[in-house]
Structure formats: C-alpha cells, structure tokens
Amino acid sequence: MFDQSKVRALVEPILNASDPAKALREHVLGAGGKWAEPDSTDLFEISYAGIAGIGFGTEEAADHWIANAITQLTIEQLEALA
C-alpha cells in the first residue's frame, strides 16, 4: 500500500505543471533515473516512486504513470487536487 500523502505530494506539482510529462521527466531525472529522447515512439516504461506507466513514447507513458498515481489517492485527496 502506498502512503497516499506522499503520492499526493508527488502528483500535485506534476498535474499542476503546464507540461505534466516534462515535470515528471524532471522528477525522474532529479532522482537519478533515465529518460528517453522526447521524440521517441518506442515502447517506454516509467517506474518512479513505486508507480509504473507504460506507453508508446514518453508522453503516453507519462500520461499512464499519472493515471496510475491518481488511482492511489482517496476521493478526498483527488477532489483537493482539482
């Protein structure tokens, strides 16, 4: 089980960014992870903070990671993000 307050602290700045995929990229790289070139359309996986996202290209994988992170939040926390 995830610590929902930690997940919210990760997700909130990413969702509020003008470019959520870029914000996620900065978090991953800041944690010492690796990131594919932005124009890559290869199958790409993001594994960050115990949450995974997969897709064809970084944008799709980032969107999937964000969706998976959101599912870890309670309804109250999700409503507070809006």
N, C-alpha and C positions, 0 to 999 in steps of 0.2 A: 504494500500500500504506500502511496506517495504522501508526503507531507504537503497538504493542499495549500498551506500558506506559502511554502517555498515555490510551489508550482505557479501560484498566482503572481508571486514576485518576479518570476521569470517571464511569464506570459504577458503581463500587463504592459511593460515597456515595448515588447515586440509588437503587440496588437496596436498600440498607440503610435507606433512609428509611421512615418509617411511611406516607407517601404519595408513592410514586415520581413520579407525574405532577406533583405540586406541587414536588418537589425539582428536577425537570427544568425546570419553569417558572422557578424561582428562578435556575437556572444561565443559562438563555436570557436572561432579563431583566437579569441581572448582567453579561452580555456585551454589552448594548446592543440585544438583539433585541426583537421584539414578540411578544405573546401574545394570543390571542382571549379573550373572556369565557368563564369556565368552563362556563357552561350552553349554549354554542354547540354545535349539532349539525351545523353546516355542514362541508363537506369542509375539512380543516385539514392543513397541512403543517408539520412541524418540520424545520428544517435547522440543525443545531448540530454543530460540530466536524467538519464534513465528512460527517456521517451524517444521513440523512433518514428521517423517519417520516411516514406519511400515514394519515388515518382520518377518520371522521365524528365530529367533536368532538375536543376536546383530549385526553380520556382515551384514546381509541382511537389517536390519533396518537402520544401519548406511549408507549403500550404497543408500538406498531410501531417507534418510534425505539429503545426499549430492546432489543427483539428484534434489530434490525439492528446495534446496537452490540455486543451479545453475540456475534454471528456473527464479529466481528473479533478475538475473543480466541482464544488457543490453548486446548487442552483443560486444560492445567495451570493456566492463569490462571483459567479458568472454574471449575475444581474449588476453587481457592483462595477464590473468592467465596462458596462455599457454607458 
